[in-house]
Amino acid sequence: MGGSLSGEHGVGTTKLAYAERQLGTAGMGLMRRVKQRYDPSGVLNPGIKLPWSGPAAAGIV
């Protein structure tokens, strides 16, 4: 119906598995590039909005 996963708050961990279905591959790619640009170490909420495989996810910060 054209809605989104979450209208009030972020996607969080519960709906993370459905984010790419909602936003598409291109949308997720854009979000990953923005995340990488502004949080290159991956320390800001790793794995909350996007699946993250940066240094913070591996415990290397």
C-alpha distance matrix in Angstrom:
0.0 3.8 5.6 8.9 11.4 13.6 13.8 17.4 19.4 19.7 18.3 21.7 23.0 20.9 17.7 19.7 19.5 15.7 16.0 16.8 13.9 11.6 14.1 15.7 19.5 20.3 18.4 20.3 23.4 23.3 22.8 25.8 27.9 27.4 28.2 31.2 32.4 32.4 33.2 35.3 36.8 33.6 34.9 32.1 29.8 30.2 27.5 25.3 22.7 23.5 25.6 28.9 32.0 34.3 37.7 36.4 34.6 37.9 39.8 41.5 41.4
3.8 0.0 3.8 6.8 10.0 12.0 12.0 15.7 17.5 17.5 16.4 20.1 21.8 20.2 16.7 18.2 18.5 14.7 14.1 14.8 12.5 9.6 11.3 13.3 17.0 17.3 15.3 17.4 20.4 19.9 19.6 22.7 24.6 24.0 25.0 28.1 29.0 29.1 30.1 32.2 34.0 30.9 32.3 29.4 27.5 27.9 25.5 23.3 20.3 21.1 23.5 26.6 29.8 31.8 35.2 34.0 32.4 35.8 37.7 39.2 38.9
5.6 3.8 0.0 3.8 7.0 8.4 8.4 12.1 14.0 14.3 13.4 17.0 18.9 17.3 14.1 16.0 16.7 13.2 12.6 14.2 12.3 9.0 11.0 13.8 17.5 18.0 15.3 16.9 20.2 19.6 18.6 21.7 23.9 22.9 23.5 26.8 27.9 27.5 28.2 30.6 32.1 28.9 29.9 26.9 24.8 25.5 23.1 20.6 17.9 19.2 21.8 24.9 28.3 30.2 33.4 31.9 30.4 33.9 35.5 37.1 36.7
8.9 6.8 3.8 0.0 3.8 5.5 6.5 10.1 11.1 10.9 9.8 13.4 15.4 14.2 10.9 12.5 13.7 10.4 9.4 11.6 10.4 6.9 8.7 12.0 15.4 16.1 13.0 14.0 17.6 17.1 15.6 18.5 21.0 19.9 20.2 23.5 24.8 24.3 24.8 27.2 28.5 25.2 26.2 23.2 21.0 21.8 19.4 16.9 14.1 15.6 18.2 21.3 24.7 26.6 29.7 28.2 26.7 30.2 31.7 33.4 33.0
11.4 10.0 7.0 3.8 0.0 3.8 6.8 9.6 9.7 8.9 6.9 10.3 11.9 10.4 7.2 9.3 10.8 7.9 7.5 10.5 9.7 7.0 9.4 12.6 15.6 16.8 13.8 13.7 17.5 17.5 15.4 17.8 20.7 19.8 19.4 22.7 24.4 23.7 23.6 26.0 26.9 23.4 24.2 21.3 18.7 19.3 16.7 14.1 11.9 13.5 15.8 19.1 22.5 24.6 27.6 25.8 24.0 27.6 29.0 31.0 30.8
13.6 12.0 8.4 5.5 3.8 0.0 3.7 5.8 6.2 6.6 6.1 9.3 11.8 10.7 8.5 10.7 13.1 10.9 10.0 13.4 13.2 10.3 11.8 15.4 18.2 19.0 15.5 15.5 19.1 18.5 15.9 18.6 21.3 19.7 19.1 22.7 24.1 22.9 22.9 25.7 26.4 22.9 23.2 20.0 17.5 18.8 16.7 13.5 11.6 14.1 16.9 19.7 23.4 25.0 27.6 25.5 24.2 27.8 28.8 30.8 30.2
13.8 12.0 8.4 6.5 6.8 3.7 0.0 3.8 6.1 7.9 9.0 12.0 15.1 14.2 12.2 14.2 16.7 14.4 13.1 16.1 16.0 12.6 13.6 17.3 20.2 20.4 16.8 17.4 20.8 19.5 17.2 20.2 22.5 20.5 20.3 24.0 24.9 23.4 23.9 27.0 28.0 24.7 24.8 21.3 19.2 21.0 19.4 16.0 13.9 16.7 19.8 22.3 26.0 27.2 29.9 27.7 26.7 30.5 31.3 33.0 32.0
17.4 15.7 12.1 10.1 9.6 5.8 3.8 0.0 3.8 7.1 9.3 11.4 14.7 14.2 13.2 15.1 18.1 16.5 15.1 18.5 18.8 15.6 16.4 20.2 22.8 22.9 19.2 19.3 22.6 21.2 18.4 21.2 23.4 21.0 20.4 24.2 24.9 23.0 23.3 26.6 27.3 24.0 23.5 19.9 17.8 20.2 19.1 15.4 13.9 17.2 20.3 22.4 26.2 27.1 29.3 26.8 26.2 30.0 30.3 32.1 30.8
19.4 17.5 14.0 11.1 9.7 6.2 6.1 3.8 0.0 3.8 6.6 8.1 11.7 12.0 11.3 12.7 16.1 15.1 13.5 17.1 18.0 15.3 15.7 19.4 21.5 21.8 18.0 17.5 20.7 19.5 16.3 18.7 21.1 18.7 17.6 21.3 22.3 20.2 20.1 23.4 23.8 20.5 19.9 16.3 14.1 16.5 15.5 11.8 10.6 14.2 17.2 19.1 22.9 23.7 25.8 23.1 22.5 26.3 26.5 28.4 27.1
19.7 17.5 14.3 10.9 8.9 6.6 7.9 7.1 3.8 0.0 3.8 5.5 9.2 10.3 9.3 9.7 13.3 12.7 10.7 14.1 15.6 13.3 13.3 16.8 18.4 18.8 15.2 14.2 17.3 16.4 13.0 15.1 17.7 15.7 14.3 17.9 19.3 17.5 17.1 20.2 20.6 17.2 17.0 13.6 11.3 13.2 12.1 8.5 6.9 10.4 13.5 15.4 19.2 20.1 22.3 19.9 19.2 23.0 23.5 25.2 24.2
18.3 16.4 13.4 9.8 6.9 6.1 9.0 9.3 6.6 3.8 0.0 3.8 6.6 7.3 5.7 6.1 9.6 9.1 7.5 11.2 12.6 10.8 11.4 14.5 16.2 17.3 14.0 12.6 16.0 15.9 12.6 14.4 17.5 16.2 14.7 18.1 20.0 18.7 18.0 20.6 20.9 17.3 17.6 14.7 11.9 12.8 10.6 7.5 5.8 8.7 11.3 13.9 17.6 19.2 21.7 19.5 18.1 21.8 22.8 24.8 24.3
21.7 20.1 17.0 13.4 10.3 9.3 12.0 11.4 8.1 5.5 3.8 0.0 3.8 5.8 6.3 6.2 9.9 10.8 9.9 13.4 15.1 13.9 14.6 17.3 18.4 19.8 16.7 14.6 17.7 17.9 14.4 15.3 18.6 17.3 15.0 18.1 20.4 18.8 17.4 19.9 19.5 15.8 15.6 13.0 9.6 10.6 8.5 5.0 5.7 8.6 10.5 12.7 16.2 17.7 19.8 17.2 15.7 19.3 20.0 22.4 21.9
23.0 21.8 18.9 15.4 11.9 11.8 15.1 14.7 11.7 9.2 6.6 3.8 0.0 3.8 5.6 5.1 8.0 10.0 10.1 13.3 14.9 14.7 15.7 17.8 18.6 20.5 18.0 15.4 18.3 19.2 15.9 16.1 19.7 19.1 16.5 19.1 21.8 20.6 18.6 20.6 19.8 16.0 16.1 14.2 10.6 10.4 7.5 5.4 7.3 8.9 9.3 11.8 14.9 17.0 19.0 16.4 14.3 17.6 18.6 21.3 21.5
20.9 20.2 17.3 14.2 10.4 10.7 14.2 14.2 12.0 10.3 7.3 5.8 3.8 0.0 3.8 5.7 7.5 8.9 10.2 13.5 14.1 13.9 15.8 18.0 19.3 21.6 19.0 16.8 20.2 21.2 18.1 18.7 22.4 21.8 19.6 22.3 25.0 23.9 22.2 24.1 23.5 19.8 19.9 17.9 14.2 14.2 11.1 9.1 10.1 11.6 12.0 15.1 18.0 20.4 22.6 20.1 17.7 20.9 22.0 24.9 25.2
17.7 16.7 14.1 10.9 7.2 8.5 12.2 13.2 11.3 9.3 5.7 6.3 5.6 3.8 0.0 3.8 5.5 5.6 6.7 10.1 10.6 10.2 12.2 14.4 16.1 18.3 15.8 13.9 17.5 18.5 15.7 16.8 20.4 20.0 18.3 21.1 23.7 22.9 21.7 23.6 23.6 19.9 20.5 18.4 15.1 14.9 11.6 9.6 9.2 10.3 11.3 14.7 17.9 20.4 23.0 21.0 18.7 22.0 23.5 26.0 26.2
19.7 18.2 16.0 12.5 9.3 10.7 14.2 15.1 12.7 9.7 6.1 6.2 5.1 5.7 3.8 0.0 3.8 5.4 5.3 8.2 9.9 10.1 11.2 12.9 13.8 16.1 13.8 11.2 14.5 15.8 13.1 13.5 17.2 17.2 15.3 17.8 20.6 20.2 18.7 20.3 20.4 16.7 17.8 16.0 12.9 12.0 8.6 7.4 6.7 6.9 7.5 11.0 14.2 16.8 19.6 17.9 15.5 18.7 20.5 22.8 23.2
19.5 18.5 16.7 13.7 10.8 13.1 16.7 18.1 16.1 13.3 9.6 9.9 8.0 7.5 5.5 3.8 0.0 3.8 5.8 7.4 8.3 9.9 11.5 12.2 13.0 15.9 14.4 11.9 15.0 17.0 14.9 14.9 18.7 19.3 17.6 19.7 22.8 22.8 21.3 22.4 22.5 19.0 20.5 19.1 16.1 14.6 10.9 10.7 10.2 9.2 8.6 12.4 14.9 18.0 21.0 19.7 16.8 19.6 21.9 24.2 25.2
15.7 14.7 13.2 10.4 7.9 10.9 14.4 16.5 15.1 12.7 9.1 10.8 10.0 8.9 5.6 5.4 3.8 0.0 3.8 5.6 5.3 6.4 8.7 9.9 11.6 14.4 12.6 11.0 14.5 16.2 14.4 15.4 18.9 19.3 18.3 20.7 23.4 23.5 22.6 23.9 24.5 21.0 22.6 20.8 18.0 17.0 13.5 12.6 11.1 10.5 11.1 14.8 17.6 20.5 23.7 22.5 19.9 22.9 25.1 27.2 27.9
16.0 14.1 12.6 9.4 7.5 10.0 13.1 15.1 13.5 10.7 7.5 9.9 10.1 10.2 6.7 5.3 5.8 3.8 0.0 3.8 5.4 5.1 6.0 7.9 9.5 11.7 9.3 7.7 11.4 12.7 10.7 12.1 15.4 15.7 14.9 17.5 19.9 20.1 19.5 21.0 22.0 18.6 20.3 18.3 15.9 15.1 12.1 11.0 8.5 8.0 9.5 13.0 16.1 18.5 21.9 20.8 18.7 21.9 24.0 25.7 26.0
16.8 14.8 14.2 11.6 10.5 13.4 16.1 18.5 17.1 14.1 11.2 13.4 13.3 13.5 10.1 8.2 7.4 5.6 3.8 0.0 3.8 5.3 5.1 4.9 6.1 8.9 7.6 6.0 9.3 11.3 10.5 11.4 14.5 15.5 15.2 17.2 19.7 20.6 20.2 21.1 22.4 19.4 21.7 20.1 18.1 16.8 13.8 13.6 11.0 9.3 10.2 13.3 15.9 18.5 22.1 21.7 19.5 22.3 24.9 26.3 26.8
13.9 12.5 12.3 10.4 9.7 13.2 16.0 18.8 18.0 15.6 12.6 15.1 14.9 14.1 10.6 9.9 8.3 5.3 5.4 3.8 0.0 3.8 5.8 5.5 8.0 10.8 9.8 9.4 12.5 14.3 13.8 15.0 18.0 18.9 18.8 21.0 23.3 24.1 23.8 24.9 26.2 23.0 25.2 23.4 21.2 20.1 16.9 16.3 13.9 12.7 13.5 16.9 19.4 22.1 25.7 25.1 22.8 25.6 28.2 29.8 30.4
11.6 9.6 9.0 6.9 7.0 10.3 12.6 15.6 15.3 13.3 10.8 13.9 14.7 13.9 10.2 10.1 9.9 6.4 5.1 5.3 3.8 0.0 3.8 5.9 9.2 10.9 8.8 9.3 12.8 13.5 12.7 14.9 17.6 17.8 18.0 20.7 22.5 23.0 23.1 24.7 26.1 22.9 24.8 22.6 20.5 20.0 17.1 15.8 12.9 12.6 14.4 17.7 20.6 22.9 26.5 25.6 23.6 26.8 29.0 30.5 30.7
14.1 11.3 11.0 8.7 9.4 11.8 13.6 16.4 15.7 13.3 11.4 14.6 15.7 15.8 12.2 11.2 11.5 8.7 6.0 5.1 5.8 3.8 0.0 3.8 6.8 7.5 5.0 6.2 9.5 9.9 9.5 11.9 14.2 14.5 15.2 17.7 19.3 20.1 20.6 22.0 23.9 21.0 23.1 21.0 19.4 18.9 16.5 15.5 12.1 11.4 13.6 16.3 19.2 21.1 24.7 24.2 22.6 25.7 28.0 29.0 29.0
15.7 13.3 13.8 12.0 12.6 15.4 17.3 20.2 19.4 16.8 14.5 17.3 17.8 18.0 14.4 12.9 12.2 9.9 7.9 4.9 5.5 5.9 3.8 0.0 3.8 5.5 5.3 6.2 8.6 10.0 10.7 12.3 14.3 15.6 16.5 18.3 20.0 21.4 21.8 22.7 24.7 22.0 24.6 22.9 21.5 20.4 17.9 17.6 14.4 12.8 14.2 16.8 19.1 21.2 25.0 25.0 23.2 25.9 28.6 29.5 29.9
19.5 17.0 17.5 15.4 15.6 18.2 20.2 22.8 21.5 18.4 16.2 18.4 18.6 19.3 16.1 13.8 13.0 11.6 9.5 6.1 8.0 9.2 6.8 3.8 0.0 3.8 5.5 5.2 6.1 8.7 9.9 10.5 12.3 14.3 15.2 16.3 18.3 20.2 20.4 20.6 22.7 20.4 23.4 22.2 21.2 19.5 17.2 17.7 14.8 12.3 13.0 15.1 16.8 18.9 22.7 23.2 21.5 23.9 26.8 27.4 28.0
20.3 17.3 18.0 16.1 16.8 19.0 20.4 22.9 21.8 18.8 17.3 19.8 20.5 21.6 18.3 16.1 15.9 14.4 11.7 8.9 10.8 10.9 7.5 5.5 3.8 0.0 3.8 5.5 5.0 6.2 8.7 9.8 10.6 12.4 14.2 15.2 16.5 18.6 19.5 19.8 22.4 20.5 23.5 22.2 21.7 20.3 18.6 18.9 15.6 13.4 14.9 16.3 18.2 19.6 23.3 24.0 22.8 25.3 27.9 28.1 28.3
18.4 15.3 15.3 13.0 13.8 15.5 16.8 19.2 18.0 15.2 14.0 16.7 18.0 19.0 15.8 13.8 14.4 12.6 9.3 7.6 9.8 8.8 5.0 5.3 5.5 3.8 0.0 3.8 5.4 5.1 6.3 8.6 10.0 10.7 12.3 14.2 15.4 16.8 17.8 18.8 21.2 18.9 21.6 19.7 19.1 18.3 16.6 16.3 12.7 11.3 13.5 15.2 17.7 19.0 22.6 22.7 21.6 24.6 26.8 27.2 27.1
20.3 17.4 16.9 14.0 13.7 15.5 17.4 19.3 17.5 14.2 12.6 14.6 15.4 16.8 13.9 11.2 11.9 11.0 7.7 6.0 9.4 9.3 6.2 6.2 5.2 5.5 3.8 0.0 3.8 5.4 5.0 6.1 8.6 9.9 10.3 12.1 14.1 15.5 15.7 16.4 18.5 16.0 18.7 17.2 16.4 15.1 13.2 13.4 10.2 8.0 9.8 11.5 14.0 15.6 19.3 19.3 18.0 20.9 23.3 23.8 24.0
23.4 20.4 20.2 17.6 17.5 19.1 20.8 22.6 20.7 17.3 16.0 17.7 18.3 20.2 17.5 14.5 15.0 14.5 11.4 9.3 12.5 12.8 9.5 8.6 6.1 5.0 5.4 3.8 0.0 3.8 5.4 5.1 6.2 8.7 9.8 10.4 12.3 14.4 14.9 15.0 17.5 15.6 18.8 17.9 17.7 16.1 14.9 15.7 12.7 10.1 11.3 12.0 13.7 14.7 18.5 19.2 18.3 20.7 23.2 23.2 23.3
23.3 19.9 19.6 17.1 17.5 18.5 19.5 21.2 19.5 16.4 15.9 17.9 19.2 21.2 18.5 15.8 17.0 16.2 12.7 11.3 14.3 13.5 9.9 10.0 8.7 6.2 5.1 5.4 3.8 0.0 3.8 5.4 5.1 6.2 8.6 9.8 10.6 12.5 13.8 14.5 17.4 15.8 18.7 17.2 17.5 16.6 15.9 16.1 12.8 11.1 13.3 13.7 15.8 16.1 19.6 20.1 19.7 22.4 24.5 24.3 23.8
22.8 19.6 18.6 15.6 15.4 15.9 17.2 18.4 16.3 13.0 12.6 14.4 15.9 18.1 15.7 13.1 14.9 14.4 10.7 10.5 13.8 12.7 9.5 10.7 9.9 8.7 6.3 5.0 5.4 3.8 0.0 3.8 5.4 5.1 6.1 8.5 9.8 10.7 11.5 12.9 15.3 13.1 15.7 13.9 13.9 13.3 12.7 12.5 9.1 7.9 10.7 11.1 13.9 14.2 17.6 17.4 17.1 20.2 21.9 22.1 21.4
25.8 22.7 21.7 18.5 17.8 18.6 20.2 21.2 18.7 15.1 14.4 15.3 16.1 18.7 16.8 13.5 14.9 15.4 12.1 11.4 15.0 14.9 11.9 12.3 10.5 9.8 8.6 6.1 5.1 5.4 3.8 0.0 3.8 5.5 5.0 6.0 8.5 10.1 10.0 10.4 12.7 10.7 13.8 12.9 13.2 11.7 11.3 12.3 9.7 7.3 8.9 8.5 10.6 10.8 14.3 14.7 14.3 17.0 19.1 19.0 18.7
27.9 24.6 23.9 21.0 20.7 21.3 22.5 23.4 21.1 17.7 17.5 18.6 19.7 22.4 20.4 17.2 18.7 18.9 15.4 14.5 18.0 17.6 14.2 14.3 12.3 10.6 10.0 8.6 6.2 5.1 5.4 3.8 0.0 3.8 5.4 5.0 6.1 8.7 9.7 9.7 12.9 11.9 15.1 14.4 15.5 14.3 14.6 15.5 13.0 11.0 12.6 11.5 13.0 12.3 15.5 16.3 16.6 19.0 20.8 20.1 19.5
27.4 24.0 22.9 19.9 19.8 19.7 20.5 21.0 18.7 15.7 16.2 17.3 19.1 21.8 20.0 17.2 19.3 19.3 15.7 15.5 18.9 17.8 14.5 15.6 14.3 12.4 10.7 9.9 8.7 6.2 5.1 5.5 3.8 0.0 3.8 5.4 5.0 6.3 8.2 9.5 12.7 11.6 14.0 12.6 14.0 13.7 14.5 14.6 11.9 11.0 13.5 12.5 14.6 13.6 16.4 16.5 17.3 20.0 21.3 20.7 19.4
28.2 25.0 23.5 20.2 19.4 19.1 20.3 20.4 17.6 14.3 14.7 15.0 16.5 19.6 18.3 15.3 17.6 18.3 14.9 15.2 18.8 18.0 15.2 16.5 15.2 14.2 12.3 10.3 9.8 8.6 6.1 5.0 5.4 3.8 0.0 3.8 5.4 5.4 5.5 7.2 9.7 7.9 10.4 9.1 10.5 10.0 11.1 11.6 9.6 8.7 10.9 9.4 11.6 10.5 13.1 12.9 13.7 16.6 17.6 17.3 16.1
31.2 28.1 26.8 23.5 22.7 22.7 24.0 24.2 21.3 17.9 18.1 18.1 19.1 22.3 21.1 17.8 19.7 20.7 17.5 17.2 21.0 20.7 17.7 18.3 16.3 15.2 14.2 12.1 10.4 9.8 8.5 6.0 5.0 5.4 3.8 0.0 3.8 5.7 5.2 4.7 7.9 7.4 10.6 10.7 12.5 11.3 12.7 14.1 12.6 10.9 12.1 9.7 10.7 8.8 11.3 12.1 13.2 15.5 16.7 15.6 14.6
32.4 29.0 27.9 24.8 24.4 24.1 24.9 24.9 22.3 19.3 20.0 20.4 21.8 25.0 23.7 20.6 22.8 23.4 19.9 19.7 23.3 22.5 19.3 20.0 18.3 16.5 15.4 14.1 12.3 10.6 9.8 8.5 6.1 5.0 5.4 3.8 0.0 3.8 5.8 5.9 9.6 10.0 12.5 12.1 14.6 14.1 15.9 16.8 15.0 13.9 15.6 13.4 14.5 12.3 14.2 14.9 16.6 18.7 19.6 18.1 16.5
32.4 29.1 27.5 24.3 23.7 22.9 23.4 23.0 20.2 17.5 18.7 18.8 20.6 23.9 22.9 20.2 22.8 23.5 20.1 20.6 24.1 23.0 20.1 21.4 20.2 18.6 16.8 15.5 14.4 12.5 10.7 10.1 8.7 6.3 5.4 5.7 3.8 0.0 3.8 6.1 9.0 9.0 10.4 9.4 12.3 12.7 15.1 15.3 13.9 13.7 15.8 13.6 15.2 12.9 14.3 14.1 16.2 18.6 18.8 17.7 15.5
33.2 30.1 28.2 24.8 23.6 22.9 23.9 23.3 20.1 17.1 18.0 17.4 18.6 22.2 21.7 18.7 21.3 22.6 19.5 20.2 23.8 23.1 20.6 21.8 20.4 19.5 17.8 15.7 14.9 13.8 11.5 10.0 9.7 8.2 5.5 5.2 5.8 3.8 0.0 3.8 5.5 5.3 6.8 6.7 9.7 9.6 12.4 13.2 12.6 12.2 13.7 11.0 12.3 9.7 10.7 10.3 12.6 15.0 15.0 14.0 11.9
35.3 32.2 30.6 27.2 26.0 25.7 27.0 26.6 23.4 20.2 20.6 19.9 20.6 24.1 23.6 20.3 22.4 23.9 21.0 21.1 24.9 24.7 22.0 22.7 20.6 19.8 18.8 16.4 15.0 14.5 12.9 10.4 9.7 9.5 7.2 4.7 5.9 6.1 3.8 0.0 3.8 5.5 8.1 9.5 12.2 11.0 13.6 15.3 14.9 13.6 14.2 10.9 11.1 7.9 8.7 9.7 12.0 13.6 14.0 12.3 10.7
36.8 34.0 32.1 28.5 26.9 26.4 28.0 27.3 23.8 20.6 20.9 19.5 19.8 23.5 23.6 20.4 22.5 24.5 22.0 22.4 26.2 26.1 23.9 24.7 22.7 22.4 21.2 18.5 17.5 17.4 15.3 12.7 12.9 12.7 9.7 7.9 9.6 9.0 5.5 3.8 0.0 3.8 5.6 8.3 11.0 9.5 12.6 14.7 15.2 14.1 14.1 10.5 10.2 6.6 6.0 6.4 9.5 10.7 10.5 8.8 6.9
33.6 30.9 28.9 25.2 23.4 22.9 24.7 24.0 20.5 17.2 17.3 15.8 16.0 19.8 19.9 16.7 19.0 21.0 18.6 19.4 23.0 22.9 21.0 22.0 20.4 20.5 18.9 16.0 15.6 15.8 13.1 10.7 11.9 11.6 7.9 7.4 10.0 9.0 5.3 5.5 3.8 0.0 3.8 5.8 7.6 5.8 8.9 10.9 11.5 10.6 10.7 7.4 8.2 5.6 6.3 5.2 7.3 9.8 10.0 9.6 8.4
34.9 32.3 29.9 26.2 24.2 23.2 24.8 23.5 19.9 17.0 17.6 15.6 16.1 19.9 20.5 17.8 20.5 22.6 20.3 21.7 25.2 24.8 23.1 24.6 23.4 23.5 21.6 18.7 18.8 18.7 15.7 13.8 15.1 14.0 10.4 10.6 12.5 10.4 6.8 8.1 5.6 3.8 0.0 3.8 6.2 6.0 9.7 11.0 12.4 12.5 12.9 10.1 11.1 8.7 8.1 5.5 8.3 10.8 9.6 9.7 7.5
32.1 29.4 26.9 23.2 21.3 20.0 21.3 19.9 16.3 13.6 14.7 13.0 14.2 17.9 18.4 16.0 19.1 20.8 18.3 20.1 23.4 22.6 21.0 22.9 22.2 22.2 19.7 17.2 17.9 17.2 13.9 12.9 14.4 12.6 9.1 10.7 12.1 9.4 6.7 9.5 8.3 5.8 3.8 0.0 3.8 5.7 9.1 9.0 10.0 11.0 12.4 10.5 12.6 11.0 11.4 8.7 10.6 13.7 12.9 13.4 11.3
29.8 27.5 24.8 21.0 18.7 17.5 19.2 17.8 14.1 11.3 11.9 9.6 10.6 14.2 15.1 12.9 16.1 18.0 15.9 18.1 21.2 20.5 19.4 21.5 21.2 21.7 19.1 16.4 17.7 17.5 13.9 13.2 15.5 14.0 10.5 12.5 14.6 12.3 9.7 12.2 11.0 7.6 6.2 3.8 0.0 3.8 6.3 5.6 7.5 9.1 10.4 9.4 12.1 11.5 12.4 9.3 9.8 13.4 12.9 14.4 13.1
30.2 27.9 25.5 21.8 19.3 18.8 21.0 20.2 16.5 13.2 12.8 10.6 10.4 14.2 14.9 12.0 14.6 17.0 15.1 16.8 20.1 20.0 18.9 20.4 19.5 20.3 18.3 15.1 16.1 16.6 13.3 11.7 14.3 13.7 10.0 11.3 14.1 12.7 9.6 11.0 9.5 5.8 6.0 5.7 3.8 0.0 3.8 5.6 7.7 7.6 7.7 5.9 8.4 8.2 9.5 6.7 6.4 10.1 10.4 12.1 11.5
27.5 25.5 23.1 19.4 16.7 16.7 19.4 19.1 15.5 12.1 10.6 8.5 7.5 11.1 11.6 8.6 10.9 13.5 12.1 13.8 16.9 17.1 16.5 17.9 17.2 18.6 16.6 13.2 14.9 15.9 12.7 11.3 14.6 14.5 11.1 12.7 15.9 15.1 12.4 13.6 12.6 8.9 9.7 9.1 6.3 3.8 0.0 3.8 6.0 5.4 4.7 4.9 8.0 9.5 11.6 9.4 7.5 11.1 12.4 14.5 14.7
25.3 23.3 20.6 16.9 14.1 13.5 16.0 15.4 11.8 8.5 7.5 5.0 5.4 9.1 9.6 7.4 10.7 12.6 11.0 13.6 16.3 15.8 15.5 17.6 17.7 18.9 16.3 13.4 15.7 16.1 12.5 12.3 15.5 14.6 11.6 14.1 16.8 15.3 13.2 15.3 14.7 10.9 11.0 9.0 5.6 5.6 3.8 0.0 3.8 5.7 7.1 8.2 11.7 12.8 14.8 12.2 10.9 14.6 15.3 17.4 17.1
22.7 20.3 17.9 14.1 11.9 11.6 13.9 13.9 10.6 6.9 5.8 5.7 7.3 10.1 9.2 6.7 10.2 11.1 8.5 11.0 13.9 12.9 12.1 14.4 14.8 15.6 12.7 10.2 12.7 12.8 9.1 9.7 13.0 11.9 9.6 12.6 15.0 13.9 12.6 14.9 15.2 11.5 12.4 10.0 7.5 7.7 6.0 3.8 0.0 3.8 6.9 8.6 12.3 13.5 16.1 14.1 13.0 16.8 17.9 19.5 18.9
23.5 21.1 19.2 15.6 13.5 14.1 16.7 17.2 14.2 10.4 8.7 8.6 8.9 11.6 10.3 6.9 9.2 10.5 8.0 9.3 12.7 12.6 11.4 12.8 12.3 13.4 11.3 8.0 10.1 11.1 7.9 7.3 11.0 11.0 8.7 10.9 13.9 13.7 12.2 13.6 14.1 10.6 12.5 11.0 9.1 7.6 5.4 5.7 3.8 0.0 3.8 5.7 9.4 11.1 14.2 13.0 11.5 14.9 16.7 18.1 18.1
25.6 23.5 21.8 18.2 15.8 16.9 19.8 20.3 17.2 13.5 11.3 10.5 9.3 12.0 11.3 7.5 8.6 11.1 9.5 10.2 13.5 14.4 13.6 14.2 13.0 14.9 13.5 9.8 11.3 13.3 10.7 8.9 12.6 13.5 10.9 12.1 15.6 15.8 13.7 14.2 14.1 10.7 12.9 12.4 10.4 7.7 4.7 7.1 6.9 3.8 0.0 3.8 6.8 9.5 12.6 11.8 9.3 12.4 14.7 16.4 17.2
28.9 26.6 24.9 21.3 19.1 19.7 22.3 22.4 19.1 15.4 13.9 12.7 11.8 15.1 14.7 11.0 12.4 14.8 13.0 13.3 16.9 17.7 16.3 16.8 15.1 16.3 15.2 11.5 12.0 13.7 11.1 8.5 11.5 12.5 9.4 9.7 13.4 13.6 11.0 10.9 10.5 7.4 10.1 10.5 9.4 5.9 4.9 8.2 8.6 5.7 3.8 0.0 3.8 5.7 8.9 8.4 6.5 9.5 11.8 12.9 13.7
32.0 29.8 28.3 24.7 22.5 23.4 26.0 26.2 22.9 19.2 17.6 16.2 14.9 18.0 17.9 14.2 14.9 17.6 16.1 15.9 19.4 20.6 19.2 19.1 16.8 18.2 17.7 14.0 13.7 15.8 13.9 10.6 13.0 14.6 11.6 10.7 14.5 15.2 12.3 11.1 10.2 8.2 11.1 12.6 12.1 8.4 8.0 11.7 12.3 9.4 6.8 3.8 0.0 3.8 6.8 7.7 5.5 7.1 10.2 10.9 12.5
34.3 31.8 30.2 26.6 24.6 25.0 27.2 27.1 23.7 20.1 19.2 17.7 17.0 20.4 20.4 16.8 18.0 20.5 18.5 18.5 22.1 22.9 21.1 21.2 18.9 19.6 19.0 15.6 14.7 16.1 14.2 10.8 12.3 13.6 10.5 8.8 12.3 12.9 9.7 7.9 6.6 5.6 8.7 11.0 11.5 8.2 9.5 12.8 13.5 11.1 9.5 5.7 3.8 0.0 3.8 5.6 5.5 6.8 9.0 8.5 9.5
37.7 35.2 33.4 29.7 27.6 27.6 29.9 29.3 25.8 22.3 21.7 19.8 19.0 22.6 23.0 19.6 21.0 23.7 21.9 22.1 25.7 26.5 24.7 25.0 22.7 23.3 22.6 19.3 18.5 19.6 17.6 14.3 15.5 16.4 13.1 11.3 14.2 14.3 10.7 8.7 6.0 6.3 8.1 11.4 12.4 9.5 11.6 14.8 16.1 14.2 12.6 8.9 6.8 3.8 0.0 3.8 5.5 5.2 6.2 4.8 6.0
36.4 34.0 31.9 28.2 25.8 25.5 27.7 26.8 23.1 19.9 19.5 17.2 16.4 20.1 21.0 17.9 19.7 22.5 20.8 21.7 25.1 25.6 24.2 25.0 23.2 24.0 22.7 19.3 19.2 20.1 17.4 14.7 16.3 16.5 12.9 12.1 14.9 14.1 10.3 9.7 6.4 5.2 5.5 8.7 9.3 6.7 9.4 12.2 14.1 13.0 11.8 8.4 7.7 5.6 3.8 0.0 3.8 5.3 4.8 5.4 5.5
34.6 32.4 30.4 26.7 24.0 24.2 26.7 26.2 22.5 19.2 18.1 15.7 14.3 17.7 18.7 15.5 16.8 19.9 18.7 19.5 22.8 23.6 22.6 23.2 21.5 22.8 21.6 18.0 18.3 19.7 17.1 14.3 16.6 17.3 13.7 13.2 16.6 16.2 12.6 12.0 9.5 7.3 8.3 10.6 9.8 6.4 7.5 10.9 13.0 11.5 9.3 6.5 5.5 5.5 5.5 3.8 0.0 3.8 5.4 7.4 8.9
37.9 35.8 33.9 30.2 27.6 27.8 30.5 30.0 26.3 23.0 21.8 19.3 17.6 20.9 22.0 18.7 19.6 22.9 21.9 22.3 25.6 26.8 25.7 25.9 23.9 25.3 24.6 20.9 20.7 22.4 20.2 17.0 19.0 20.0 16.6 15.5 18.7 18.6 15.0 13.6 10.7 9.8 10.8 13.7 13.4 10.1 11.1 14.6 16.8 14.9 12.4 9.5 7.1 6.8 5.2 5.3 3.8 0.0 3.8 5.5 8.4
39.8 37.7 35.5 31.7 29.0 28.8 31.3 30.3 26.5 23.5 22.8 20.0 18.6 22.0 23.5 20.5 21.9 25.1 24.0 24.9 28.2 29.0 28.0 28.6 26.8 27.9 26.8 23.3 23.2 24.5 21.9 19.1 20.8 21.3 17.6 16.7 19.6 18.8 15.0 14.0 10.5 10.0 9.6 12.9 12.9 10.4 12.4 15.3 17.9 16.7 14.7 11.8 10.2 9.0 6.2 4.8 5.4 3.8 0.0 3.8 6.1
41.5 39.2 37.1 33.4 31.0 30.8 33.0 32.1 28.4 25.2 24.8 22.4 21.3 24.9 26.0 22.8 24.2 27.2 25.7 26.3 29.8 30.5 29.0 29.5 27.4 28.1 27.2 23.8 23.2 24.3 22.1 19.0 20.1 20.7 17.3 15.6 18.1 17.7 14.0 12.3 8.8 9.6 9.7 13.4 14.4 12.1 14.5 17.4 19.5 18.1 16.4 12.9 10.9 8.5 4.8 5.4 7.4 5.5 3.8 0.0 3.8
41.4 38.9 36.7 33.0 30.8 30.2 32.0 30.8 27.1 24.2 24.3 21.9 21.5 25.2 26.2 23.2 25.2 27.9 26.0 26.8 30.4 30.7 29.0 29.9 28.0 28.3 27.1 24.0 23.3 23.8 21.4 18.7 19.5 19.4 16.1 14.6 16.5 15.5 11.9 10.7 6.9 8.4 7.5 11.3 13.1 11.5 14.7 17.1 18.9 18.1 17.2 13.7 12.5 9.5 6.0 5.5 8.9 8.4 6.1 3.8 0.0
